[in-house]
């Protein structure tokens, strides 16, 4: 019973970290600082597969990293 509680708490902490902390980003958009949070990233998950170049440009990453982030988000949502 103790191991189940510990694993449940660990899973909850990992989910919070994956959706909020690891997906925070700030970038300049027409001389205005824009902050991006985890929920907006989850809402735009289909767009990450159809237009990964835009996300790669915004975050300053390669396109394949965007695919990996999208797959990891899907795994945490399941």
Helices and strands as residue ranges (DSSP letters): H 2-16, I 17-21, E 25-29, E 32-36, H 38-43, H 45-50, H 52-59, H 63-77
